């Protein structure tokens, strides 16, 4: 399912490095989201965007920033990576009513 | 904000038995309740959803029930099969439809 594509799929980076995770979608959805998944904690929202000029913080935005370059593209940046940002990151999209999330394949990030 | 609790965190059943996963939510404004299945190493995928104007919805071996008064909803899987083994997440979306609030997940193992 190539509707929501994340790159890279896996990444190992060093503490203090800047890293960008990218997400693109072909579903034509307005809304895009970034989540992180940690064992036992489920999916937690980092940032979300309702359209190109709209950016909103989620529950765990500290240490992250985002850019909505176009309707189809939403990138997540870690300005200075730290080990507790090691996690599985998912991008998701939804329609204008916020229903029917479609998730990307995920990016497994390891900060050493 | 919304708080979604999910139980149990792990569940093992014999093949052919039923499995039930329960979620509670706190915000009475929530009106959309999807369930996601995440197989090992894959993205979460929507398997069934229910809106607040409906008490029950079925799709083959899967059903979801909603009790708005008690603020809880449940996923029921009948005649379980090994391929049902996965992590299941519930979610609740407030009336504004801004974002989903996810439960912490249930790891279901179906023993052949």
Contacts between the chains, C-beta under 8 A, distances in Angstrom:
chain1	res1	chain2	res2	distance
A	33	B	99	7.1
A	40	B	9	7.3
A	40	B	104	6.3
A	40	B	105	7.9
A	41	B	104	6.2
A	42	B	6	7.6
A	42	B	89	6.3
A	42	B	102	4.7
A	42	B	103	6.0
A	42	B	104	4.0
A	42	B	105	5.1
A	43	B	44	7.3
A	43	B	89	6.6
A	43	B	102	4.3
A	44	B	102	7.6
A	45	B	99	5.8
A	45	B	100	7.9
A	48	B	98	7.7
A	48	B	99	5.9
A	56	B	98	7.9
A	58	B	99	7.0
A	59	B	1	7.7
A	90	B	43	6.7
A	90	B	44	7.3
A	97	B	97	5.4
A	98	B	32	7.7
A	98	B	93	6.0
A	98	B	96	7.9
A	98	B	97	3.3
A	98	B	98	6.3
A	98	B	99	7.0
A	98	B	100	7.6
A	99	B	32	5.9
A	99	B	34	7.6
A	99	B	49	7.5
A	99	B	93	7.1
A	99	B	97	6.9
A	100	B	34	7.7
A	100	B	46	6.5
A	100	B	49	7.8
A	101	B	34	7.1
A	101	B	36	7.7
A	101	B	44	7.9
A	101	B	46	6.7
A	101	B	100	6.5
A	102	B	46	7.9
A	103	B	43	4.2
A	103	B	44	5.1
A	103	B	45	7.3
A	104	B	43	6.4
A	105	B	42	7.6
A	105	B	43	5.3
A	106	B	43	5.8
